Amino acid sequence: MAFALLRTCGRQALPLFERQLKVLSSTLAFTAESSAAVEKPPSQDGLQIGGPFGKRFLSTSIRKHAKKTAAPERAYDSDDDSDSDDERDRTPRRQRKERVLHCSERKWGNSEFWRRKMRTLHGVMDVNKDGVISYDDFMLLTEKFASLGHLDAKAKNEFRDIMRTTWEQQWGEITPYNLVTVEQYLAEMHHVVNDKDLKKKVHRFLPYLYKAVDKDRSGSISLHEFKLFFRCLGLTEENAAVSFAVIDKNGDGQITLDEFVKLGKDFFVSEKETHVSRMFWGPLVEH
């Protein structure tokens, strides 16, 4: 009877004991897991992976990483999925390079105004007025500045050498048959102003013209001395007065060597009709 009573009580107590054992096991597991979460080092992005909230923290980290990696794809919208990243990056640079190249390839001396200036200068350089420029014209012009101007013997020889070299480099051999027409002159000067090296040399004889008319060696020329410059060119003093009034921008009645050379150079390369250098070699021809 006692054994039966014990068996009956044991059966009734067994479910309660199992429930308590499960609670104790869960408590121990929770404690162990919490301890492991405290001791476990943080992940690379600074978020705890373990612990009871590990799943939530891990999901947040994944979402942040996904946002970072997805951004570059949204930064570029393309209609062609076959374009590589390299091609996308190079396209703007290639376009900029083409724009710079286009600007650097600009041709000078294409305006009718520039052609008028070159025809004017051709007429000035045609000293004997036979319609063409020859080496003889170069030498006649040199001797006019040497005789009417104020160059000493050394400066005269240097001037002759410069004019001779200029002729040979631009027009070739020195012969009576090497004659430069207006159209040839236009074509050659167009080549000169579009050649970087030749463009730098186009005005190198100008300092000698300046020295020839700077009678008092003051480093600047007055209207009276500018009239001498025009007389050497075969132009009138009235033309000199008009040109000087235009060229003397600051109105001080003087033109320095630097101003003189710059104005002479600008005459060759400028295509602005309002630029004061247009009057450097006298009034422009009509056609």
Secondary structure, DSSP 8 states (H G I E B T S, - for coil): -HHHHHHHHHHHHHHHHHHHHHHHHHHHHHHHHHHHHHHS---TTS---SSTTHHHHHHHHHHHHHHHHHHHHHH---S-TT--HHHHHHHHHHHHHHHHHHHHT---S-SHHHHHHHHHHHHHH-TT-SSSB-HHHHHHHHHHHHHHS---HHHHHHHHHHHHHHHHHHH-S--TT--B-HHHHHHHHHHHHTSHHHHHHTTTTHHHHHHHH-TT--SEE-HHHHHHHHHHHT--HHHHHHHHHHH-TT-SS-EEHHHHHHHHHHHHH---TT-GGGGTTSS----
